[in-house]
């Protein structure tokens, strides 16, 4: 192969790959940023966007993940959510986080703090507004109530223990 055909081959390869990169690029986004306007009543894919002039650095930060929650609760834990409602800059990104603080001996979702000092866990979600549910409150303080016989059989407890649990959950 002579120099001229080698140059032509190399030029063709470079041209081929440069064209492929241009074709494979993502199309331009419709918007670069959509900070949630939490006061808007319009709901599309998340919250409506704030005007760009109204966006500030506070739309992208939340101190709640750095601060421990009060674990003096019936279940011995406190969840602090970092959703689009706390960090408007997460709007339309489909992500959020939460911090769960556990008191010593606190048991939540089969996770127990077996230590003698408070513990914390961080969780990431693939939703900007994930739902949460407290199983203990849902089962024992439901309205209309779950029948006592069902709770007693499911948890293998007697009527006295069931009333203790219900009293503890409604007192706080």
PyMOL commands that set and color helices and strands:
alter all, ss='L'
color gray80, all
select helices_A, chain A and resi 3-24+52-54+57-60+63-65+88-90+135-140+148-155+159-171
alter helices_A, ss='H'
color red, helices_A
select strands_A, chain A and resi 77-82+96-102+107-108+111-112+119-125
alter strands_A, ss='S'
color yellow, strands_A
deselect
rebuild
show_as cartoon
